[in-house]
Amino acid sequence: MTDSTSGTIAIIGALDEEVALIAAALDDVTHDHAASLDVARGTIATNKGERLAVVATVGGMGLVAAAATTQHLISTYRPDAVIFSGIAGNLNRELHINDVVLGGTLRFLDTDMRLVGQWKPGTPDAPVEEFHSDDHLLHLADEALAAAGTTHITGIIASGNYFVDDPKKVEQVIHDTGADAVEMEGAAVAQVAARNDVPALVIRALSDNADTDYEVFKEFDISEYADTAARLVVDMLRRM
């Protein structure tokens, strides 16, 4: 991570809007096409005057898409870190729309961790119950958010394969996970990264209060919120 002239950072978003600003910030961009992905490959100048290699792609929505994308980027590009950037539903009433939650802790909504958590980084005798973002990446993100004056916390993000859009689901997610934000990819990214011993970070800008019906949400312009997370990623890359 300290040798930015030879390192590579992989960036993933679920939607086009979550990756567009990041890809546009890269220099010398080329595109690789494999595994149904369009991977933008380029460099960015760091504040130290060095060049950092970056690969960025839209992986699609859901846990399986996120896991497959993460493994493809790790296997193909051998990144020093993986960052997921995107939006999420807000579950923390102390936070507001366009605030940011950093995924200090990532938990699944619909996975029995007594079984899944036995596989690395856990063991049958001590299965993991959750996954965590990398401390160094969290520190970089915190610095960048503070410099931008963006309200944020390092908290709990819950990931599942269903859209949380009504009060009963919200109550259940909070009860089951204690989450500050809910989405559909972060825990899978963190799990795959952990299996590969690659540091990871999940960043979520809050786009709604998990109270918007999906049929309404899919017509919603998320660009402002996606760009909040994306600008953070770009600033972090420059700080590496």
C-alpha positions as CSV (number, residue, x, y, z in Angstrom):
1,M,0.0,0.0,0.0
2,T,2.9,2.4,0.6
3,D,4.5,1.8,-2.8
4,S,1.9,3.5,-4.9
5,T,4.0,3.4,-8.1
6,S,3.6,-0.4,-8.3
7,G,0.3,-1.0,-6.3
8,T,-3.1,-1.5,-7.7
9,I,-6.5,-0.6,-6.2
10,A,-9.7,-2.3,-7.3
11,I,-12.9,-0.3,-7.2
12,I,-16.4,-1.9,-7.5
13,G,-19.9,-0.4,-7.7
14,A,-23.2,-2.1,-8.2
15,L,-24.6,0.5,-10.6
16,D,-23.2,2.7,-13.4
17,E,-23.8,5.9,-11.4
18,E,-21.6,4.5,-8.6
19,V,-18.5,4.1,-10.8
20,A,-18.8,6.8,-13.4
21,L,-17.1,9.6,-11.5
22,I,-14.3,7.3,-10.4
23,A,-13.6,6.0,-13.9
24,A,-13.7,9.6,-15.2
25,A,-10.9,10.6,-12.8
26,L,-8.4,8.1,-14.2
27,D,-5.7,8.8,-16.7
28,D,-4.6,6.6,-19.6
29,V,-7.8,4.5,-19.4
30,T,-8.1,1.2,-21.3
31,H,-11.0,-1.3,-21.0
32,D,-10.9,-5.0,-20.4
33,H,-13.9,-7.2,-21.1
34,A,-14.3,-10.5,-19.3
35,A,-16.7,-12.2,-16.9
36,S,-19.5,-9.9,-18.2
37,L,-17.6,-6.9,-16.9
38,D,-16.3,-3.8,-18.4
39,V,-13.2,-3.0,-16.4
40,A,-11.8,0.5,-16.7
41,R,-8.0,0.3,-16.2
42,G,-5.9,3.5,-15.6
43,T,-3.8,5.5,-13.2
44,I,-4.3,8.4,-10.9
45,A,-1.8,10.9,-9.6
46,T,-1.3,10.7,-5.8
47,N,-0.6,13.7,-3.6
48,K,3.0,12.4,-3.4
49,G,3.4,12.9,-7.1
50,E,3.4,9.2,-7.9
51,R,1.1,7.1,-10.1
52,L,-1.3,4.6,-8.6
53,A,-2.9,1.9,-10.8
54,V,-6.6,1.6,-10.5
55,V,-9.2,-0.8,-12.0
56,A,-12.9,0.1,-11.7
57,T,-16.0,-1.7,-12.7
58,V,-19.7,-2.0,-12.3
59,G,-20.4,-5.5,-10.9
60,G,-24.2,-5.5,-10.7
61,M,-26.6,-5.8,-7.8
62,G,-26.7,-8.6,-5.2
63,L,-24.4,-10.7,-3.2
64,V,-23.5,-13.2,-5.9
65,A,-22.7,-10.5,-8.4
66,A,-20.6,-8.7,-5.9
67,A,-18.7,-11.9,-4.9
68,A,-18.0,-12.9,-8.4
69,T,-16.8,-9.4,-9.4
70,T,-14.5,-9.2,-6.4
71,Q,-12.9,-12.6,-7.0
72,H,-12.5,-11.8,-10.7
73,L,-10.7,-8.5,-10.0
74,I,-8.5,-10.1,-7.3
75,S,-7.6,-13.1,-9.5
76,T,-6.9,-11.0,-12.6
77,Y,-5.3,-7.8,-11.3
78,R,-3.9,-8.8,-7.9
79,P,-4.9,-5.6,-6.2
80,D,-3.4,-4.3,-2.9
81,A,-6.9,-3.4,-1.8
82,V,-10.6,-3.6,-2.9
83,I,-13.0,-0.7,-2.3
84,F,-16.7,-0.9,-2.8
85,S,-18.3,2.5,-3.4
86,G,-22.1,3.1,-3.6
87,I,-25.3,4.0,-1.9
88,A,-27.4,2.5,0.8
89,G,-30.6,2.8,2.8
90,N,-30.3,4.7,6.1
91,L,-31.2,2.9,9.3
92,N,-29.6,5.3,11.8
93,R,-31.9,8.1,12.7
94,E,-29.0,10.3,13.8
95,L,-27.8,10.3,10.2
96,H,-29.4,12.0,7.2
97,I,-29.6,11.7,3.4
98,N,-26.1,12.0,1.7
99,D,-24.2,11.3,5.0
100,V,-21.7,8.5,4.7
101,V,-21.4,5.2,6.6
102,L,-18.0,3.4,6.4
103,G,-18.4,-0.3,6.9
104,G,-16.3,-0.9,9.9
105,T,-18.4,-4.1,10.3
106,L,-20.2,-6.0,7.5
107,R,-23.0,-8.4,8.4
108,F,-25.3,-10.6,6.2
109,L,-29.1,-10.4,6.5
110,D,-29.9,-13.9,5.3
111,T,-26.8,-16.1,6.0
112,D,-26.2,-18.5,8.9
113,M,-22.7,-17.5,9.9
114,R,-22.4,-20.6,12.1
115,L,-22.0,-22.4,8.8
116,V,-20.5,-19.9,6.4
117,G,-18.2,-18.4,9.0
118,Q,-16.3,-21.7,9.5
119,W,-14.5,-21.1,6.2
120,K,-11.5,-18.7,6.3
121,P,-11.1,-16.4,8.1
122,G,-12.8,-18.6,10.8
123,T,-12.5,-22.2,11.9
124,P,-15.2,-24.8,12.8
125,D,-14.4,-24.1,16.5
126,A,-14.6,-20.4,16.1
127,P,-16.6,-19.3,13.1
128,V,-16.6,-15.6,12.3
129,E,-19.9,-13.8,12.8
130,E,-19.1,-10.7,10.7
131,F,-16.5,-9.2,8.4
132,H,-14.5,-5.9,8.8
133,S,-13.1,-3.2,6.6
134,D,-9.3,-2.6,6.8
135,D,-8.2,-0.2,9.5
136,H,-5.8,1.7,7.3
137,L,-8.4,2.2,4.6
138,L,-10.9,3.3,7.2
139,H,-8.4,5.8,8.5
140,L,-7.8,7.2,5.0
141,A,-11.5,7.5,4.4
142,D,-12.1,9.2,7.7
143,E,-9.4,11.8,6.9
144,A,-10.8,12.4,3.4
145,L,-14.4,12.8,4.8
146,A,-13.3,15.1,7.5
147,A,-11.4,17.3,5.0
148,A,-14.6,17.5,2.9
149,G,-16.8,18.3,5.8
150,T,-19.0,15.3,5.2
151,T,-21.0,13.9,8.1
152,H,-20.0,10.3,8.5
153,I,-19.6,7.4,10.9
154,T,-17.7,4.1,11.0
155,G,-20.6,1.7,11.6
156,I,-22.4,-1.5,10.8
157,I,-23.6,-2.2,7.2
158,A,-26.0,-5.1,6.6
159,S,-26.1,-6.8,3.2
160,G,-28.8,-9.1,1.8
161,N,-30.5,-10.3,-1.4
162,Y,-33.7,-8.4,-0.9
163,F,-34.7,-4.8,-1.1
164,V,-35.5,-3.3,2.4
165,D,-38.4,-0.8,1.8
166,D,-41.0,-0.9,4.5
167,P,-41.1,-0.4,8.3
168,K,-41.4,-4.1,9.3
169,K,-38.3,-5.0,7.2
170,V,-36.4,-2.0,8.7
171,E,-37.3,-3.1,12.2
172,Q,-36.2,-6.7,11.5
173,V,-32.9,-5.6,10.0
174,I,-32.1,-3.3,12.9
175,H,-33.0,-6.1,15.4
176,D,-31.1,-8.8,13.7
177,T,-27.9,-6.8,12.8
178,G,-27.8,-3.5,14.6
179,A,-27.0,-2.0,11.2
180,D,-26.6,1.7,10.4
181,A,-27.2,1.1,6.7
182,V,-28.6,-1.6,4.5
183,E,-27.6,-2.7,1.0
184,M,-27.0,-5.7,-1.2
185,E,-23.3,-6.2,-1.8
186,G,-20.9,-5.1,0.9
187,A,-20.6,-8.2,3.1
188,A,-20.0,-10.4,0.1
189,V,-17.1,-8.1,-1.0
190,A,-15.6,-8.2,2.4
191,Q,-15.9,-12.0,2.7
192,V,-14.3,-12.7,-0.7
193,A,-11.5,-10.2,0.1
194,A,-10.9,-11.9,3.5
195,R,-10.6,-15.3,1.8
196,N,-7.9,-13.8,-0.4
197,D,-6.1,-11.9,2.3
198,V,-6.8,-8.6,0.5
199,P,-7.7,-5.5,2.5
200,A,-11.2,-4.2,1.7
201,L,-13.3,-1.1,2.5
202,V,-17.1,-0.6,1.9
203,I,-18.3,3.0,1.6
204,R,-22.0,3.9,1.5
205,A,-23.6,7.3,0.9
206,L,-27.1,7.3,2.3
207,S,-29.7,7.8,-0.5
208,D,-32.9,7.2,1.3
209,N,-34.3,6.0,4.7
210,A,-35.1,2.4,3.5
211,D,-38.7,3.5,3.1
212,T,-39.0,3.8,-0.7
213,D,-40.8,1.1,-2.7
214,Y,-38.4,-0.5,-5.2
215,E,-40.7,0.4,-8.1
216,V,-40.3,4.1,-7.1
217,F,-36.7,3.8,-6.2
218,K,-35.6,2.4,-9.5
219,E,-36.8,5.6,-11.2
220,F,-34.9,7.7,-8.6
221,D,-31.9,9.7,-9.6
222,I,-29.1,8.5,-7.3
223,S,-26.3,10.4,-9.0
224,E,-25.8,13.0,-6.2
225,Y,-25.4,10.3,-3.5
226,A,-23.4,8.0,-5.6
227,D,-21.0,10.9,-6.4
228,T,-20.6,11.6,-2.7
229,A,-19.1,8.2,-2.2
230,A,-17.2,8.3,-5.5
231,R,-15.6,11.6,-4.6
232,L,-14.4,10.1,-1.3
233,V,-12.8,7.2,-3.2
234,V,-11.0,9.6,-5.6
235,D,-9.7,11.6,-2.6
236,M,-8.6,8.4,-0.9
237,L,-6.7,7.3,-4.0
238,R,-4.8,10.6,-4.1
239,R,-3.9,10.2,-0.4
240,M,-2.3,6.8,-0.9
